[in-house]
Structure formats: structure tokens, C-alpha cells
Amino acid sequence: MHFRTNPQDFNTSYTYWDYQQAWFNSFLLQNQNHSYFWLFYFHNTMNTTNLPLWFLQWWDYYGCHVDYLKEHPLVENGYLQFKNNFQPTPSERKFSSFLIFYTKFFVPWVCSWFYDYNLQNGHPVLVRKFKIKWWDSFAAESKSFKLAVTEWLQKHQTAPIIDHHPKSILA
């Protein structure tokens, strides 16, 4: 994934603001299957040192949530290993370890939305509700297991890796 930050990279009929809005609004349209389900994942070679700040807001709308890892303990253990040992670059410090984990380890998720209504002052108001779910069929979990994360950290980090959740010998 390549984020454009140079205004010269754009067609003159579009601005950088248009580019940002496309990231947000394109997933509000029906897809080719006439539904509002979108599979997301980041290629593990994505450069996270140049993520723009507006991407934080995009992640809040469309990104996954740490609670979904509870159903996948092997990936959750990989995430905890990453969270406890990853040393972000100065430009990565503004992003959560969870977002960085998803970009480094090819963790897929599905974002969907549907229309609903809320009552405000007794009047129905149409609202859009978002749902996130795990993508079981994608078979990418092994890339985010604790062993794979440990190997990645050894290759990319300079500080020693500490296992904050060792398995007990007595267990």
C-alpha cells in the first residue's frame, strides 16, 4: 500500500483532500455483489513509517478491534508478543501497536455496515451501523502466531525479546 503525500503525485483534477475522502467514502458504496461487506488486509511489506495522521480516523471506522482476537488465542498471543516487544520508529509511535501489528502480519478482517434507525425526540433517524468480524477463510493466521512474530522481531528489532507470558513448566 502506498500513501500519497506529495501533491505532484495527483491528477490535477483531484486534490489530496479528494484522495482522503476516497479512502473514507468508497467503502460506503455497495460493492459489486450488492452488499456492504469489505475484506481488508495490508500487505506485510507495507511501510508504516509514512502512514498519514488521517489514517487513524480511517482505522477507527473500518479497522479491526482487539476484542476480536479473543476468539483466536494463537493470534492473540502473537499480538501480545508484538505489543510487549515492538519498538516503533518515531513516526510509528502515533499509531497503536494493534494497527501496526495488523499492517506487519497480514491479519485480514471483514468490515460491513447496515442501515438502522434510532429514535431522537420521538422521531426515527436513519443511521449507519458498522460491524467487524474475523475472516476465518483466509488462512493467514499462522503468519501472526507467536513464533512468527518472535522470528520477525528477531529480524527487525535490536533490543532483546522478552516473553511476558511464558508457559509454566508445571502446567
C-alpha positions in Angstrom: 0.0 0.0 0.0 1.4 3.4 -0.9 0.0 6.5 0.6 0.5 9.6 -1.5 1.8 12.6 0.4 3.2 14.7 -2.5 0.7 16.9 -4.3 2.6 16.3 -7.5 1.6 12.6 -7.4 -2.0 13.6 -8.1 -4.0 14.2 -11.3 -4.6 17.9 -11.4 -8.3 17.5 -11.2 -8.1 15.8 -7.8 -6.7 17.2 -4.6 -5.1 15.5 -1.6 -8.4 16.1 0.3 -10.2 14.2 -2.5 -7.8 11.3 -2.0 -8.5 11.2 1.7 -12.2 11.3 1.1 -12.0 8.4 -1.4 -10.4 6.3 1.4 -13.4 7.0 3.7 -16.3 7.1 1.3 -15.5 4.4 -1.2 -16.5 1.7 1.4 -19.8 3.3 1.9 -20.9 2.2 -1.6 -22.4 -1.1 -2.5 -19.8 -3.5 -3.8 -20.1 -5.5 -7.0 -22.1 -8.1 -5.1 -24.7 -5.5 -4.0 -23.7 -5.8 -0.4 -21.7 -3.7 2.1 -19.1 -6.2 3.1 -15.4 -5.4 2.5 -12.4 -7.7 3.1 -9.4 -5.7 4.4 -5.8 -6.6 4.9 -2.5 -4.9 4.5 0.4 -6.5 2.6 3.1 -7.3 5.1 5.7 -5.2 3.2 3.7 -2.0 3.8 5.9 0.8 5.1 4.3 2.0 8.3 6.8 4.8 8.9 4.9 7.1 6.5 1.2 6.5 7.5 -0.6 9.8 7.4 -2.4 11.0 10.5 -5.8 10.9 8.9 -5.4 7.1 8.7 -6.1 7.0 12.5 -9.6 8.2 11.8 -10.0 5.7 8.9 -8.8 2.9 11.2 -11.4 3.9 13.8 -14.2 3.5 11.2 -13.0 0.5 9.3 -10.2 -1.2 11.3 -10.4 -4.2 13.4 -10.7 -4.2 17.2 -8.5 -6.0 19.8 -11.6 -7.8 21.2 -11.8 -10.0 18.1 -8.5 -11.6 18.9 -10.1 -13.3 22.0 -11.7 -15.9 19.7 -8.2 -16.6 18.1 -5.8 -17.2 21.0 -2.9 -18.1 18.8 -3.1 -14.7 17.1 -3.8 -13.0 20.4 -0.6 -14.5 21.8 1.3 -13.3 18.7 -0.2 -9.8 19.2 0.8 -9.7 22.9 4.3 -10.8 22.0 4.4 -8.0 19.4 2.9 -5.4 21.7 5.4 -6.1 24.5 8.5 -6.2 22.4 8.0 -4.0 19.3 10.0 -0.8 19.3 8.2 1.6 16.9 10.1 4.3 14.9 9.4 7.8 16.0 6.8 8.2 13.2 5.1 4.9 14.2 4.6 6.0 17.8 1.5 7.9 17.0 -0.3 4.7 15.9 -1.5 1.9 18.2 0.6 -1.3 18.4 -2.6 -3.1 17.3 -2.8 -1.1 14.0 0.9 -1.7 13.4 0.5 -5.4 14.2 -2.2 -5.7 11.5 0.0 -4.0 8.9 3.1 -6.1 9.7 1.5 -9.5 9.9 -1.2 -9.7 7.2 -4.2 -10.1 9.5 -7.4 -9.9 7.5 -10.8 -8.8 8.7 -14.2 -8.0 7.2 -16.0 -4.7 7.7 -19.6 -4.4 7.0 -22.4 -1.9 7.7 -26.1 -1.8 7.5 -28.9 0.8 7.9 -30.8 1.0 11.2 -32.7 3.7 12.9 -32.6 5.5 16.3 -35.3 7.5 17.9 -34.4 11.1 18.6 -37.0 13.2 20.3 -39.6 10.6 19.2 -38.6 10.8 15.6 -36.8 8.0 13.7 -33.4 8.9 12.4 -31.6 6.7 9.8 -28.1 5.6 10.9 -25.3 3.5 9.6 -24.0 0.8 11.9 -20.7 -0.8 11.4 -19.7 -4.4 12.2 -16.3 -6.0 12.2 -15.6 -9.8 12.0 -12.7 -12.1 11.7 -12.1 -13.6 8.3 -11.7 -17.4 9.0 -11.4 -18.5 5.4 -8.3 -16.5 4.6 -5.8 -18.9 6.3 -3.4 -16.2 7.2 -3.4 -16.9 11.0 0.0 -18.7 11.0 1.7 -15.5 9.8 0.6 -13.9 13.1 1.3 -16.7 15.6 3.7 -16.0 18.4 6.5 -18.0 16.8 6.2 -16.0 13.5 6.1 -12.7 15.5 9.1 -13.7 17.5 11.1 -14.5 14.4 10.0 -11.2 12.8 11.0 -9.3 15.9 14.4 -11.0 16.0 15.0 -10.0 12.4 13.7 -6.4 12.7 14.4 -5.3 16.3 17.6 -4.5 18.1 16.5 -5.0 21.8 16.3 -8.4 23.3 12.8 -10.1 23.1 11.2 -10.8 26.4 8.4 -13.3 26.8 5.9 -11.7 29.2 3.7 -14.7 29.1 5.9 -17.8 29.4 4.3 -21.2 29.7 4.6 -22.7 33.1 6.7 -25.8 33.4 4.2 -27.1 35.9 1.2 -26.6 33.7 
